Amino acid sequence: MALEGELAAMMAAAQRGDAAAYRALLKACLPVVAGIARAQGVRGEAVDDVVQDTLMTVHAARASYDPARPFLPWLGAITRRRAIDRLRRAGRRPVEVHDPLAFEAEADPGPAPGAHLETRERGAALARAVAALPEGQRQAVEHLGLRELSLEETAALTGRTKGALKVNLHRAIKALRASLTREGE
């Protein structure tokens, strides 16, 4: 408890503007902060980083310390937060692990088995539905929808007006939707 009283007295003096007491406080905090960081699981050079981050936070938050309360719990809370921050940053680094079972259990990112069959069936159903459309609607779908030609290009190819092509496309889409919905049921 002697350390607690000394640290609290130095912090109170530092808050009153005593620079020597502040330097002594920071020096006395070094082993305490390092010990708390190690207890949190911080290892190696990262301990020094936690100590530095903690002392910087103590400096920035020194006005928030209440001299009527114990100093060590206040310092410990700051240190634990800085240690957790450091551990989180270290945990974000990818670590390569050799684990054949994990590799085998990983889902294949490619298409599901048989997906190409379903796609082919849908394409065939669409081709049948387009072929069953009246000539004007079929041409509008083929040129405007499938080949992605402009209205001007399609009008030149088919000899129809832009307005007629729009109407044909609208009717074709409506007919295709009805046809494909019936087929899917």
C-alpha positions as CSV (number, residue, x, y, z in Angstrom):
1,M,0.0,0.0,0.0
2,A,3.0,2.3,0.4
3,L,3.4,2.4,-3.4
4,E,-0.3,3.4,-3.8
5,G,0.1,6.3,-1.4
6,E,3.3,7.5,-3.0
7,L,1.9,7.3,-6.6
8,A,-1.3,9.1,-5.5
9,A,0.7,11.8,-3.8
10,M,3.0,12.3,-6.8
11,M,-0.1,12.5,-9.1
12,A,-1.8,15.1,-6.9
13,A,1.4,17.1,-6.9
14,A,1.7,16.8,-10.7
15,Q,-1.8,18.0,-11.1
16,R,-0.8,21.1,-9.1
17,G,2.0,21.7,-11.6
18,D,5.0,20.0,-9.9
19,A,7.1,18.9,-12.9
20,A,9.6,17.0,-10.7
21,A,6.8,15.0,-9.1
22,Y,5.4,14.3,-12.5
23,R,8.7,12.9,-13.8
24,A,9.1,10.8,-10.7
25,L,5.5,9.5,-11.1
26,L,6.0,8.4,-14.7
27,K,9.3,6.7,-13.8
28,A,7.7,4.9,-10.9
29,C,4.8,3.8,-13.2
30,L,7.0,2.0,-15.7
31,P,7.4,-1.3,-13.9
32,V,3.8,-1.3,-12.7
33,V,2.5,-0.7,-16.2
34,A,4.8,-3.3,-17.7
35,G,3.6,-5.9,-15.1
36,I,0.0,-5.2,-15.9
37,A,0.6,-5.5,-19.6
38,R,2.4,-8.8,-19.2
39,A,-0.5,-10.1,-17.1
40,Q,-2.8,-9.2,-19.9
41,G,-0.8,-11.4,-22.3
42,V,1.3,-8.9,-24.0
43,R,4.8,-10.3,-24.9
44,G,8.2,-9.1,-26.1
45,E,8.6,-5.7,-27.6
46,A,4.9,-5.1,-27.5
47,V,5.2,-4.5,-23.7
48,D,7.3,-1.4,-24.4
49,D,4.6,-0.2,-26.8
50,V,1.9,-0.7,-24.2
51,V,4.0,1.2,-21.6
52,Q,4.5,4.1,-24.0
53,D,0.8,4.2,-25.0
54,T,-0.2,4.0,-21.4
55,L,2.1,6.9,-20.3
56,M,0.8,9.0,-23.2
57,T,-2.8,8.3,-22.1
58,V,-1.9,9.1,-18.5
59,H,-0.4,12.4,-19.7
60,A,-3.5,13.2,-21.8
61,A,-6.0,12.2,-19.1
62,R,-4.1,13.3,-16.0
63,A,-6.7,16.0,-15.3
64,S,-9.4,13.3,-15.0
65,Y,-7.7,11.6,-12.1
66,D,-9.5,12.3,-8.8
67,P,-7.0,12.5,-5.9
68,A,-9.6,11.4,-3.5
69,R,-9.6,8.0,-5.2
70,P,-6.9,5.3,-5.4
71,F,-4.3,5.8,-8.2
72,L,-3.4,2.2,-9.1
73,P,-6.9,1.1,-10.2
74,W,-7.0,4.2,-12.4
75,L,-3.6,3.4,-13.9
76,G,-4.6,-0.3,-14.2
77,A,-7.7,0.5,-16.2
78,I,-5.8,2.6,-18.6
79,T,-3.1,0.0,-19.0
80,R,-5.5,-2.8,-19.5
81,R,-7.3,-0.8,-22.3
82,R,-3.9,-0.1,-24.0
83,A,-2.9,-3.7,-23.7
84,I,-6.2,-4.9,-25.3
85,D,-5.7,-2.3,-28.1
86,R,-2.3,-3.7,-28.7
87,L,-3.4,-7.3,-28.7
88,R,-6.2,-6.5,-31.1
89,R,-3.8,-4.8,-33.5
90,A,-1.5,-7.8,-33.3
91,G,-4.5,-10.2,-33.8
92,R,-5.4,-8.6,-37.1
93,R,-2.2,-9.9,-38.8
94,P,-3.0,-12.9,-40.9
95,V,-1.3,-16.0,-39.7
96,E,-0.8,-18.9,-42.1
97,V,-1.5,-22.2,-40.5
98,H,-0.9,-25.6,-42.1
99,D,-4.2,-27.5,-41.5
100,P,-5.2,-30.0,-44.2
101,L,-8.5,-30.8,-42.5
102,A,-9.5,-27.2,-42.5
103,F,-8.7,-26.9,-46.1
104,E,-10.8,-30.0,-47.0
105,A,-13.7,-28.7,-44.9
106,E,-13.7,-25.3,-46.6
107,A,-16.6,-24.7,-49.0
108,D,-15.8,-24.5,-52.7
109,P,-16.3,-20.9,-53.8
110,G,-17.1,-22.0,-57.3
111,P,-20.6,-22.8,-58.7
112,A,-22.6,-25.5,-57.0
113,P,-22.6,-28.9,-58.7
114,G,-25.1,-29.0,-61.4
115,A,-25.5,-25.2,-61.6
116,H,-24.4,-25.2,-65.2
117,L,-27.3,-27.6,-66.0
118,E,-29.8,-25.3,-64.4
119,T,-28.3,-22.3,-66.3
120,R,-28.5,-24.2,-69.6
121,E,-32.1,-25.3,-68.9
122,R,-33.1,-21.7,-68.2
123,G,-31.3,-20.5,-71.4
124,A,-33.2,-23.2,-73.4
125,A,-36.5,-22.2,-71.9
126,L,-35.9,-18.6,-72.7
127,A,-34.9,-19.5,-76.3
128,R,-38.1,-21.5,-76.7
129,A,-40.2,-18.6,-75.3
130,V,-38.5,-16.0,-77.6
131,A,-39.0,-18.3,-80.7
132,A,-42.7,-18.6,-79.8
133,L,-43.2,-14.8,-80.0
134,P,-44.8,-13.1,-83.0
135,E,-42.2,-11.8,-85.5
136,G,-42.2,-8.2,-84.5
137,Q,-41.8,-8.9,-80.8
138,R,-39.2,-11.6,-81.4
139,Q,-37.1,-9.2,-83.5
140,A,-37.4,-6.4,-80.8
141,V,-36.2,-8.8,-78.1
142,E,-33.4,-10.3,-80.2
143,H,-32.0,-6.9,-81.4
144,L,-32.7,-4.7,-78.4
145,G,-32.5,-7.1,-75.5
146,L,-30.2,-9.9,-76.6
147,R,-27.8,-8.2,-79.0
148,E,-28.2,-4.8,-77.2
149,L,-28.5,-2.7,-80.3
150,S,-29.8,0.8,-80.1
151,L,-33.3,1.8,-81.2
152,E,-31.8,3.5,-84.2
153,E,-29.8,0.5,-85.3
154,T,-32.8,-1.9,-84.8
155,A,-35.1,0.5,-86.7
156,A,-32.7,0.5,-89.6
157,L,-32.4,-3.3,-89.6
158,T,-36.1,-4.1,-89.2
159,G,-37.7,-1.2,-91.1
160,R,-39.9,-0.4,-88.0
161,T,-40.3,2.9,-86.2
162,K,-38.7,3.5,-82.8
163,G,-42.2,3.7,-81.3
164,A,-43.3,0.4,-82.8
165,L,-40.1,-1.2,-81.5
166,K,-40.8,0.1,-78.0
167,V,-44.3,-1.3,-78.1
168,N,-43.1,-4.6,-79.5
169,L,-40.5,-4.9,-76.8
170,H,-42.9,-4.0,-74.0
171,R,-45.4,-6.6,-75.2
172,A,-42.7,-9.2,-75.7
173,I,-41.4,-8.8,-72.2
174,K,-44.9,-9.1,-70.8
175,A,-45.5,-12.3,-72.9
176,L,-42.1,-13.8,-71.9
177,R,-42.7,-13.1,-68.2
178,A,-46.1,-14.9,-68.4
179,S,-44.7,-17.8,-70.5
180,L,-41.7,-18.4,-68.3
181,T,-43.7,-18.1,-65.1
182,R,-46.1,-20.8,-66.4
183,E,-43.2,-23.0,-67.4
184,G,-41.6,-22.7,-64.0
185,E,-44.7,-23.8,-62.2
